[in-house]
Amino acid sequence: MLRSVNIVKVDLHRTFESDNWALVPSLDCLKEIAAKAILLAHPSKVWPVYLEWFPNKEYVYSICHFKGAPTAFLRHTNEDSGNILVYKSPFSTVPGIEAPLHPYFAISHVAQKAIYFHEKQVQLNKLPDMIQDCVDLCVAIYSQWLGVGRRIAKASIERGMHSFVEGNVDTGRVIAADEGNNIHLSPETDNGSIDKKLPLEDKKGPELNNSIRHLNQPDAPREERRRNLNSRSNAIRIQGLSIEERIEQTAELKERGNTAYDQRKFEEAIRFYTQAIDMSPAPQAVYYANRAACYIDMKPPNYEKVIEDCTTALNLDPKYVKALNRRASALEATERLEEALRDFTALAIRFKGDVAAAGAVERVLAKLSAKQAQEIIHNRQPRLPSVTFIRAYFAGFRNRPRVILPDTPSTGDQKLFAAQVALSESQYARAYQLIVEAFENGLTESWRKGLAEALNIRGTFKFLMSDSVGAKADFMESTQAWPNLIQSWVKIASVYMELSEAGAAFAAFEKAIELDAECADIYYHRGQAFFMLSDFERAVEDYRRSNKLDPSFVFSHIQLAVAQYKMMKLDESMASFRETLFSFPGRGEPYNHYGEVLLDQQRFQEAIEKFDRAIEIEKQKPKPSPLPLVNKALVLHQWKQDLPGASALCREALSYDGECDIAVDTLAQLTVQQGHVEEAIETFEKQAAIARTEAELVQALSYVNALKAQLEFQNNYPDMARQLRQMAAEA
C-alpha cells in the first residue's frame, strides 16, 4: 500500500524536500557543465549566475533515492489524463523526467545531501552505478562553484570525484525553485531525515566567501580552515531557507541598506547590500547598482568597485539606466574614456533631449579625441600630404628656371638639380628624397644661390609636412644665402600666416616688394593673405596687380572672381569667370571653381555642367585632379539626395589620389548618412591617418570615436536601435 502520497502540480522542488530523494541531471549534461566549471573563468562570487552556464529549458532528470524504503513512485503518463504508471524501488526502470528545472539547483541539492551524508556517515542505499556517477559529478561541480575565482588542474573529473567528496564536506541543503511536471512520490519518512531548516545566526544575514578547498589544494592553516568552515556554514544556512524566506530577508536587508545610504553611512550600506546579494535566491541588478552608489559616494570614491558592480548589474539588466550612468561616470573618472563614451552615448541615444547626457558625450568625446591626437602626433613620423594637396601648393607659384650647376658640381649639387626636375614632373616623393640627399652629400660651399634654392625646396616640404617652425628656419636661411630669391620671402610670409602672425607676414611681403616690385607672385600671395583675413577688397586689388604683371597665371584670375563673389558683386564675379573660361579654355580649374560658386547659389544644373567639363579636361591629363569629381558628388547629394551616386564619384576621385583629404572626408560623411557605420569608421580612420594638422586629426578622431560608440549601442541594444531607425524613417 502506498503511503504519504504527495501530488505536486507546479513546484517540482517540493517533491524533494525530504532528504531521502533528489533529482539528478543526466550524465551527459553533468559532464558538459563540469567541463565548463573547470575550463571557464568566472567572477569571484560564491554562486555563479547560472543562466551564464546553461539556458533555461527542459532537462532530463533521474530519480536518486538516498535512503529509506519507499513503497513506490507514481507518475502521470499525461498531465490531462488519469493514466498512472507505478515504479518500485530501486526505481531503476523509471524513465527520465523532462522538466524545466535548471540543473544549477539540482546539482546543488544533490551535492549538499551527498556531502552531509558522507560527513555524518549515514548508511545509504546502494545506488545504480550510473546514478552514483552522477552524484559524484554533482559533488565535484558544486565544490568547484564554491571555490570560484581559481582554476583547478585539468585532471580527469571522474578520477577526482571522491577526492572532492573527502576534501569538501559540509552540512546543508539547497532548495531548487522552478516549475515542473506533474510528479507523484510516495516517500518513506524515517529518523534519518535532515528535513529541518537551519536558523540564521542573526537577522543581518551571513557573509559568503570563496572557501571550499579545491582538488589537489594543500591543507590551509588552522585559523584559515576555521574561517573557511564558518563561511561555508553561513552559505549553507542561507541555502537551508525556503525561497519565500530568502526573498523576505533579502527585502529587509535592502531596506536596511537604503536607510544606511540615506544616512550617508556608506560602509554599513555596502555591508547590507552585500548580504542582500548573498541572500537573494536569484541575482538582482538593483542590489549591485545600490552598492555601486555607495562606492561612488564614498570619500574617496572606489571607482573600480563602481565599475565592477555596475557591470554586473548591467549584465543582469542591460537597460538599467542608473547603473549605466554610474559606470559611465566612474569610467570617465578613471580615464577609461572610450568605455565612458560608450556608456554616455547609450544614455544620450536612449534619452534624446537629455542635456546632461549630451553634454557628457561632447565632453568625453573632446577629451578622448584630443588625447588620442596628441599621442599620434607624438609618435608618428613626418609624412608628405596627398599628391592633390602638394600639387595645389606648387601650382600657386609661377614656374622658375632651374639652377645652373657650377663647373664642377658636387654630388649634392647634382641632387638639387635632380630634385628640381622631379618637381617639374610632379614626382613629389622623389623630389623630397633627392633634396634630403643633397644636404646629406653636401652642396658646393661657395655656391650661395644653389644653397638658397635647396633651402627653399627643403623648407617647402617641411611646411607641407606641418613643420612650420622648421620651414621658417630654412626660408630665413635661404634669404640670407641669397636675398634676391623672392619666392623664399613669399613663403616665409605664408608660414607666418599659418602661425597666425599676420603682422610678420605682411612685413615679409613688403621686404619682397622692396627687393622686386615687379614679381607677380608677391601680389597673388598677399592677396591670398588678405582673402584669409576676409579683407576681400584689398585682395581684389592684389589679384588685379598680379594679373597685370603676368596675365598668364590662371589662379590670379580665378581668385579675383571668387573674391568678387565674396563681396556680393555677383555680376562682376560671373563676368570674371566667363572671361577666365574664355582665356584658359584648356584648363579645368576655372570650370571647377565656377561650378563651386554656382553650387553655392544652388544653381545645380549649371554647376553640374561646369564640373562635367572640368572632369572631361582633367581626364586628358596623365594625373587628373580628383576635385571636380568630389564637387559633382556634392551636387548630387544636395540636389537629388543621390547618396549612392555621390559615393561612387568620391570613390572614383580616390582612384586618382587615394589620400585626397577632401574626397576621403566627403565619402565618410556620405557613408554615415547611408547608415554604413562600419565603412564610415574605416573612412574616418583613413582621414585621421592623412590629417596634416592637429585640428584635422582631432576632428577625424571625433567622428571615429562617436561612430564606434553608436555601433556599440546598436550591438548592445539591437531592439532599441531598430525602433530608433524606424522612428527616423517615419519622421
C-alpha positions in Angstrom: 0.0 0.0 0.0 1.3 3.5 -0.9 1.9 5.9 2.0 2.3 9.7 2.2 1.5 10.3 -1.4 2.2 14.0 -2.4 0.7 15.4 -5.6 2.9 18.2 -7.0 1.3 20.4 -9.7 3.8 23.2 -10.1 6.8 23.3 -7.8 9.0 20.4 -8.7 11.4 21.0 -5.9 8.7 20.5 -3.2 8.7 16.8 -4.2 12.3 16.5 -2.9 12.1 18.4 0.4 12.7 15.1 2.0 16.4 14.4 2.1 15.7 10.8 1.1 15.2 12.0 -2.5 16.8 14.1 -5.2 16.6 14.7 -8.9 19.9 14.1 -10.7 20.7 15.7 -14.1 21.7 13.3 -16.9 25.3 12.3 -17.1 25.9 14.0 -20.4 24.5 17.3 -19.0 26.7 17.0 -16.0 29.9 16.3 -18.0 29.3 19.4 -20.1 28.7 21.5 -17.0 31.8 20.0 -15.3 33.9 20.9 -18.3 32.7 24.5 -18.1 33.3 24.6 -14.4 37.0 23.7 -14.9 37.8 25.4 -18.2 35.9 28.7 -17.9 36.9 31.6 -15.6 34.1 33.0 -13.5 33.5 36.2 -11.5 34.6 35.9 -7.9 31.2 35.2 -6.3 30.1 32.2 -4.3 27.1 31.5 -6.6 27.6 31.8 -10.4 24.9 33.4 -12.5 23.5 30.1 -13.5 22.0 31.3 -16.8 25.5 32.1 -17.9 26.3 28.4 -17.8 23.2 26.8 -19.2 20.0 28.4 -20.7 16.5 27.9 -19.2 14.9 25.0 -21.0 13.7 21.4 -20.2 16.3 19.0 -19.0 16.2 15.3 -18.3 16.5 14.1 -14.7 16.7 10.7 -13.0 15.3 9.8 -9.5 18.0 9.4 -6.8 16.8 7.6 -3.6 19.5 8.0 -1.0 18.0 6.1 2.0 14.9 4.6 3.5 12.4 2.1 1.9 9.7 3.8 0.0 6.9 1.7 -1.5 6.5 3.2 -5.0 6.8 6.1 -7.3 3.7 7.2 -9.3 3.7 9.3 -12.4 1.0 10.5 -14.7 1.6 9.5 -18.3 0.0 12.8 -19.4 -0.9 15.9 -17.5 -4.5 15.9 -18.6 -5.1 12.1 -18.4 -5.8 9.9 -15.5 -3.3 7.2 -16.5 -0.7 6.4 -13.8 2.5 4.4 -14.1 3.8 2.8 -10.9 7.6 2.2 -10.3 9.0 0.4 -7.3 12.3 0.5 -5.5 15.1 0.8 -6.5 13.4 2.7 -9.4 16.0 1.6 -12.0 13.2 1.4 -14.5 11.9 4.9 -14.1 12.4 6.8 -17.4 14.0 10.2 -17.5 11.8 13.1 -16.2 11.7 16.1 -18.5 11.3 19.2 -16.5 12.2 22.9 -16.8 14.1 22.8 -13.5 17.5 24.4 -14.1 20.5 21.9 -13.5 22.1 24.5 -11.2 19.6 23.9 -8.5 19.5 20.2 -8.9 23.3 19.9 -8.7 23.5 22.0 -5.6 20.7 20.0 -4.0 22.2 16.6 -4.7 25.8 17.6 -3.7 24.8 19.1 -0.4 22.9 16.0 0.5 25.7 13.7 -0.5 28.3 15.8 1.4 26.1 15.8 4.5 25.6 12.1 4.5 29.3 11.5 3.9 30.2 13.7 6.9 27.6 12.1 9.2 28.5 8.6 8.0 24.8 7.9 7.2 24.1 4.5 5.8 22.8 5.0 2.3 21.0 2.8 -0.2 23.1 1.2 -2.9 22.7 3.4 -5.9 22.8 2.2 -9.5 26.3 2.8 -11.0 25.1 5.5 -13.4 23.3 7.4 -10.6 26.3 7.1 -8.4 28.5 8.6 -11.1 26.0 11.4 -11.5 26.0 12.1 -7.7 29.8 12.1 -7.6 29.9 14.5 -10.5 27.4 16.8 -8.8 29.7 17.0 -5.8 32.7 17.9 -7.9 30.8 20.6 -9.8 29.3 22.1 -6.6 32.7 22.2 -4.9 34.2 24.0 -7.9 31.3 26.5 -7.8 32.0 27.2 -4.1 35.7 27.7 -5.0 35.2 30.0 -8.0 37.9 32.5 -8.7 40.6 29.9 -9.1 41.2 27.3 -11.7 41.9 23.7 -10.9 44.1 21.4 -12.8 42.8 19.9 -15.9 42.8 16.4 -14.5 40.0 13.9 -15.2 36.9 14.9 -13.3 35.9 11.3 -12.8 39.2 10.5 -11.1 38.8 13.4 -8.8 35.2 12.8 -7.6 35.9 11.0 -4.4 38.8 13.4 -3.6 36.3 16.2 -3.8 33.9 14.4 -1.5 36.7 13.8 1.0 38.1 17.3 0.8 34.9 19.4 0.5 32.4 18.3 3.2 29.9 20.4 4.8 26.3 20.4 6.1 23.2 21.7 4.4 20.8 21.7 1.5 19.7 23.8 -1.4 16.1 24.3 -2.4 15.5 24.5 -6.2 12.7 26.7 -7.2 11.3 26.2 -10.7 8.3 24.8 -12.5 8.0 21.1 -13.1 5.8 18.3 -14.5 3.1 16.6 -12.5 5.0 14.1 -10.4 3.8 11.9 -7.5 6.1 10.5 -4.9 5.5 8.0 -2.1 8.5 8.8 0.1 9.4 6.9 3.3 9.9 9.3 6.2 12.4 7.9 8.7 14.5 9.1 11.6 17.4 9.8 9.3 15.8 12.7 7.6 17.5 16.1 7.8 14.4 17.9 6.7 14.9 20.7 9.2 15.6 24.4 8.3 18.8 25.6 9.8 18.4 29.0 11.5 20.4 32.1 10.6 22.8 33.5 13.3 21.0 36.8 13.2 18.8 39.0 11.0 21.7 40.6 9.3 22.3 37.6 7.2 25.6 35.8 6.5 28.5 36.9 4.5 29.8 34.4 2.0 33.4 33.8 1.0 35.1 31.6 -1.6 36.1 29.0 0.8 35.8 25.4 -0.4 39.2 23.6 -0.9 40.0 22.7 -4.5 41.2 19.4 -5.8 44.9 19.0 -5.2 45.0 22.1 -3.0 47.1 21.7 0.2 45.6 22.0 3.6 45.2 25.5 4.9 46.4 26.7 8.3 44.1 26.0 11.2 42.8 29.6 11.5 42.1 29.8 7.8 40.3 26.4 7.9 38.2 27.8 10.8 37.3 30.9 8.8 36.5 28.8 5.7 34.3 26.5 7.8 32.4 29.4 9.2 32.0 30.9 5.7 30.7 27.6 4.4 28.3 27.3 7.3 26.9 30.7 6.5 26.5 29.8 2.9 24.8 26.5 3.8 22.5 28.3 6.3 21.2 30.5 3.5 20.6 27.6 1.3 18.6 26.0 4.2 16.0 28.7 3.9 12.9 28.4 1.7 12.7 30.6 -1.3 10.0 32.7 0.4 12.1 33.3 3.5 15.1 34.3 1.4 13.1 36.8 -0.6 11.7 38.2 2.6 15.1 38.6 4.3 16.6 40.0 1.1 14.0 42.8 1.0 14.7 43.5 4.7 18.5 43.7 4.0 17.9 46.0 1.1 15.8 48.4 3.2 18.4 48.4 5.9 21.0 49.3 3.2 18.8 52.1 1.8 18.4 53.5 5.3 22.2 53.4 5.9 22.8 55.0 2.5 20.3 57.9 3.2 22.3 58.5 6.5 25.5 58.5 4.4 26.8 55.5 6.3 28.2 54.0 3.1 30.3 51.2 4.6 27.3 50.0 6.6 25.1 50.2 3.5 27.7 48.3 1.5 27.6 45.5 4.1 23.8 45.3 3.9 23.7 45.3 0.1 26.3 42.6 0.0 24.3 40.5 2.4 21.2 41.1 0.2 23.2 39.9 -2.8 24.2 36.7 -1.0 20.7 36.1 0.4 18.8 36.7 -2.8 17.6 33.4 -4.4 18.5 34.8 -7.8 20.8 37.7 -8.8 19.1 41.1 -8.8 20.6 44.1 -10.6 19.3 46.6 -8.1 21.5 45.3 -5.2 24.7 45.7 -7.3 23.6 49.1 -8.5 22.8 50.3 -5.0 26.2 49.1 -3.7 27.8 50.9 -6.6 26.1 54.1 -5.5 27.8 53.7 -2.1 31.2 53.2 -3.7 30.8 56.3 -5.8 29.7 58.5 -2.9 32.4 57.4 -0.6 35.3 59.7 0.2 37.4 58.9 -1.8 35.2 57.1 -4.3 36.1 53.5 -5.1 35.7 53.7 -8.8 36.9 50.2 -9.6 34.2 48.8 -7.4 31.7 51.0 -9.0 32.6 49.7 -12.4 32.6 46.1 -11.3 29.2 46.3 -9.6 27.6 48.3 -12.4 28.9 45.9 -15.0 27.3 43.0 -13.0 24.0 45.0 -12.7 24.0 45.7 -16.5 24.8 42.0 -17.3 21.6 41.2 -15.4 19.6 44.1 -16.7 21.2 45.8 -19.8 18.6 48.6 -19.7 19.4 49.7 -16.1 19.8 53.4 -16.5 21.2 54.3 -13.1 23.9 51.5 -13.4 24.8 52.7 -16.8 25.2 56.3 -15.7 27.2 55.4 -12.6 29.5 53.2 -14.6 30.0 56.0 -17.2 31.0 58.5 -14.5 33.4 56.0 -12.9 35.0 55.2 -16.3 35.5 58.9 -17.0 37.0 59.5 -13.6 39.5 56.6 -14.2 40.4 57.9 -17.7 38.9 54.9 -19.4 37.5 57.4 -21.9 36.5 55.0 -24.7 34.3 53.0 -22.4 32.9 56.1 -20.8 32.0 57.4 -24.2 30.3 54.1 -25.0 28.1 54.4 -21.9 27.3 58.1 -22.1 26.4 57.6 -25.8 24.0 54.9 -24.9 22.4 57.2 -22.4 22.2 60.1 -24.8 20.6 58.0 -27.6 18.1 56.4 -25.2 17.1 59.7 -23.7 17.2 62.2 -26.6 17.0 65.7 -25.4 18.7 64.9 -22.1 21.1 67.9 -21.9 23.3 66.3 -19.3 23.8 63.1 -21.3 24.5 65.0 -24.5 26.9 67.3 -22.7 28.7 64.3 -21.2 29.1 62.8 -24.6 30.6 66.0 -26.0 32.9 66.4 -23.0 34.3 62.9 -23.1 34.5 62.8 -26.9 36.6 66.0 -26.9 38.8 64.8 -24.2 39.3 61.4 -25.7 40.0 62.7 -29.3 42.4 65.3 -28.1 44.3 62.8 -26.0 44.5 60.3 -28.9 45.6 63.1 -31.3 48.4 64.1 -29.0 49.6 60.5 -28.8 49.5 60.1 -32.6 51.3 63.3 -33.3 54.0 62.5 -30.7 54.6 59.1 -32.1 54.1 59.4 -35.9 56.9 60.1 -38.3 56.7 63.2 -40.7 54.9 62.3 -43.9 54.0 64.1 -47.1 50.4 65.0 -47.6 48.3 63.9 -50.6 49.5 64.5 -54.1 46.5 66.7 -54.7 47.5 69.0 -51.8 51.1 69.2 -52.8 50.2 69.9 -56.4 47.9 72.7 -55.4 50.6 74.3 -53.3 53.2 74.3 -56.0 50.7 75.4 -58.6 50.3 78.6 -56.6 53.7 79.8 -57.8 54.9 80.7 -61.2 57.4 78.4 -62.8 61.0 79.4 -62.3 64.1 78.4 -64.2 66.2 75.5 -62.8 69.6 76.2 -61.3 72.7 76.4 -63.4 75.2 74.0 -61.9 78.8 75.0 -61.1 81.5 73.9 -63.4 82.5 71.1 -61.1 79.3 70.3 -59.3 79.3 68.2 -56.1 77.1 65.2 -55.6 74.8 67.4 -53.5 74.6 70.0 -56.3 73.5 67.3 -58.8 70.9 66.0 -56.3 69.5 69.5 -56.1 69.2 69.8 -59.8 67.5 66.3 -60.0 65.1 67.4 -57.3 64.0 70.4 -59.4 63.5 68.1 -62.4 61.4 65.7 -60.2 59.2 68.7 -59.1 58.6 69.7 -62.7 57.4 66.2 -63.3 55.1 66.1 -60.2 57.3 63.4 -58.6 57.0 64.9 -55.2 58.1 62.0 -53.0 61.2 61.6 -55.2 61.9 65.3 -55.1 61.8 65.3 -51.3 64.2 62.3 -51.1 66.6 64.0 -53.5 66.7 67.2 -51.6 67.4 65.4 -48.4 70.2 63.5 -50.1 71.5 66.9 -51.5 72.2 68.1 -47.9 73.5 64.7 -46.8 76.1 64.7 -49.6 76.9 68.4 -49.3 76.5 71.4 -51.6 79.3 73.4 -53.0 80.1 75.8 -50.2 80.7 78.8 -52.5 77.5 78.3 -54.5 75.2 80.5 -52.4 72.5 80.6 -54.9 72.3 76.9 -55.0 72.2 76.7 -51.2 69.3 79.2 -51.2 67.4 77.1 -53.8 68.0 73.9 -51.8 66.9 75.5 -48.5 63.8 76.9 -50.3 62.8 73.4 -51.5 63.5 71.7 -48.2 61.6 74.4 -46.3 58.7 73.9 -48.7 58.5 70.2 -47.9 58.8 70.9 -44.2 55.9 73.3 -44.5 53.8 70.8 -46.4 54.5 68.3 -43.6 53.2 70.7 -41.0 56.7 71.6 -39.6 56.1 75.4 -39.7 58.9 76.2 -37.4 61.5 74.1 -39.3 60.2 75.6 -42.6 60.6 79.2 -41.3 64.2 78.5 -40.3 65.0 77.1 -43.8 63.3 80.0 -45.6 65.1 82.6 -43.4 68.5 80.9 -44.1 67.6 80.8 -47.8 67.1 84.6 -47.8 70.4 85.1 -46.0 72.2 82.9 -48.5 70.6 84.8 -51.5 68.4 87.7 -50.5 67.1 88.2 -54.1 65.3 84.8 -54.1 61.9 86.4 -53.8 60.0 83.2 -53.5 61.6 82.4 -50.2 60.3 85.8 -48.8 56.8 85.0 -50.1 57.0 81.5 -48.5 58.1 83.0 -45.2 55.0 85.2 -45.3 52.8 82.1 -45.8 54.4 80.4 -42.8 53.7 83.5 -40.7 50.1 83.4 -41.8 49.9 79.7 -40.8 51.3 80.7 -37.4 48.7 83.4 -37.1 51.4 86.1 -37.2 49.8 88.4 -39.8 52.0 91.4 -39.0 55.2 89.5 -39.6 53.7 88.0 -42.8 52.9 91.5 -44.3 56.4 92.7 -43.3 57.9 89.8 -45.3 55.7 90.8 -48.3 56.9 94.4 -48.0 60.5 93.2 -47.9 59.9 91.2 -51.1 58.4 94.2 -52.8 61.3 96.2 -51.8 63.6 93.7 -53.5 61.5 93.2 -56.6 58.3 95.2 -57.0 57.6 93.6 -60.4 57.3 90.0 -59.1 53.7 88.9 -59.7 53.9 86.1 -57.1 54.2 88.6 -54.3 50.8 90.2 -55.0 49.0 86.9 -55.7 50.0 85.5 -52.3 49.5 88.8 -50.5 46.0 88.8 -52.0 45.6 85.3 -50.6 46.6 86.6 -47.1 44.0 89.4 -47.4 41.4 86.8 -48.5 42.2 84.6 -45.4 41.5 87.7 -43.3 38.3 88.4 -45.2 39.7 91.7 -46.5 38.3 91.0 -49.9 38.6 94.5 -51.3 42.4 94.6 -50.8 42.6 91.0 -52.0 40.9 92.1 -55.3 43.5 94.9 -55.7 46.4 92.5 -55.3 44.9 89.9 -57.6 44.5 92.6 -60.3 48.0 93.7 -59.8 49.2 90.1 -60.2 47.1 89.7 -63.4 48.6 92.9 -64.8 52.2 91.8 -64.2 51.5 88.3 -65.5 48.2 87.6 -67.2 49.1 84.0 -68.0 48.7 82.9 -64.4 45.2 81.3 -64.2 44.9 81.3 -60.4 45.0 85.1 -60.0 42.0 85.3 -62.4 40.1 82.6 -60.6 40.7 84.1 -57.1 39.7 87.6 -58.4 36.3 86.2 -59.4 35.9 84.3 -56.1 36.8 87.4 -54.1 34.3 89.5 -56.1 31.7 86.8 -55.3 32.5 87.1 -51.6 32.0 90.8 -51.8 28.5 90.1 -53.2 29.4 91.6 -56.5 27.7 88.8 -58.4 27.6 90.4 -61.9 31.3 91.3 -61.7 32.2 87.8 -60.4 30.2 86.0 -63.1 31.8 88.2 -65.8 35.3 87.5 -64.4 34.6 83.8 -64.5 33.3 83.9 -68.1 36.4 85.9 -69.1 38.7 83.4 -67.4 37.0 80.5 -69.2 37.5 82.2 -72.5 41.2 83.0 -71.7 42.0 79.5 -70.5 39.8 77.0 -72.4 42.1 74.1 -71.8 42.3 74.4 -68.0 39.9 72.5 -65.7 40.5 74.8 -62.7 38.3 77.7 -63.9 35.4 75.4 -64.6 35.8 73.7 -61.2 35.8 77.0 -59.2 33.0 78.5 -61.3 31.0 75.3 -60.5 31.6 75.8 -56.8 30.2 79.3 -57.0 27.1 78.1 -58.9 26.7 75.3 -56.3 26.8 77.9 -53.6 23.9 79.7 -55.3 22.1 76.3 -55.7 22.2 76.6 -59.5 22.6 72.8 -59.6 22.2 72.1 -63.3 24.7 74.8 -64.3 27.1 73.6 -61.6 26.9 70.0 -62.9 27.7 71.2 -66.4 30.8 73.1 -65.2 32.0 70.2 -63.1 31.5 67.8 -66.0 33.6 70.0 -68.3 36.3 70.2 -65.6 36.2 66.4 -65.3 36.5 66.0 -69.0 39.5 68.2 -69.2 41.2 66.6 -66.2 40.8 63.1 -67.6 43.0 64.1 -70.5 45.9 64.7 -68.1 48.4 62.0 -67.0 47.4 62.7 -63.4 43.9 64.1 -63.2 42.7 66.2 -60.3 40.0 64.5 -58.2 38.4 67.8 -57.1 35.8 68.2 -59.8 34.5 64.7 -59.1 34.1 65.5 -55.4 32.3 68.7 -56.2 29.9 66.9 -58.5 29.3 64.4 -55.7 28.2 67.3 -53.5 25.8 68.5 -56.2 24.2 65.0 -56.4 23.9 65.0 -52.6 22.4 68.4 -52.2 20.3 68.5 -55.3 18.9 65.0 -55.7 19.9 63.3 -52.4 21.6 60.7 -54.5 23.9 59.3 -51.8 25.0 56.1 -53.7 25.8 58.2 -56.8 27.7 60.7 -54.8 29.6 58.0 -53.0 30.6 56.4 -56.4 32.0 59.7 -57.6 34.1 60.0 -54.4 35.4 56.5 -54.9 36.4 57.4 -58.4 38.1 60.5 -57.1 40.1 58.4 -54.7 41.2 56.2 -57.6 43.1 59.3 -58.8 44.5 60.1 -55.4 43.9 57.7 -52.6 44.9 60.2 -50.0 42.9 63.2 -51.2 41.6 64.5 -47.9 38.5 66.2 -49.4 37.4 63.0 -51.2 38.0 60.9 -48.0 36.1 63.4 -45.8 33.2 63.6 -48.2 32.9 59.9 -48.7 33.0 59.4 -44.9 30.1 61.8 -44.4 28.1 60.1 -47.2 28.6 56.7 -45.7 27.4 57.9 -42.3 24.2 59.3 -43.9 23.6 56.0 -45.6 23.9 54.2 -42.3 27.0 52.3 -43.3 28.6 52.9 -39.9 31.4 50.4 -40.1 32.5 51.7 -43.5 32.3 55.2 -42.2 34.6 54.3 -39.3 37.2 52.9 -41.7 37.0 56.0 -43.9 37.3 58.4 -40.9 40.2 56.4 -39.6 41.9 56.9 -43.0 41.2 60.6 -42.8 42.9 60.6 -39.4 45.9 58.8 -40.9 46.3 61.5 -43.5 45.4 64.5 -41.4 48.0 67.3 -41.7 47.2 69.4 -38.6 46.2 68.6 -35.1 42.8 70.2 -35.6 42.1 68.0 -38.6 43.2 64.9 -36.7 41.0 65.7 -33.7 38.0 66.2 -36.0 38.6 62.9 -37.7 39.1 61.0 -34.4 36.0 62.6 -33.0 34.0 61.0 -35.8 35.7 57.7 -35.3 35.0 57.6 -31.6 31.4 58.8 -31.9 30.6 56.2 -34.6 32.2 53.4 -32.6 30.2 54.3 -29.6 27.0 54.3 -31.7 27.9 51.0 -33.2 28.3 49.5 -29.7 24.9 50.9 -28.8 23.4 49.1 -31.8 25.1 45.9 -30.8 24.2 46.2 -27.1 20.6 47.4 -27.6 19.5 46.0 -31.0 15.8 46.3 -30.3 16.1 49.9 -29.3 18.3 50.7 -32.2 15.8 49.1 -34.6 13.0 51.2 -33.0 15.0 54.4 -33.4 15.7 53.6 -37.1 12.0 53.1 -37.7 11.2 56.4 -36.0 13.8 58.2 -38.1 12.4 56.6 -41.3 8.9 57.7 -40.4 9.9 61.2 -39.5 
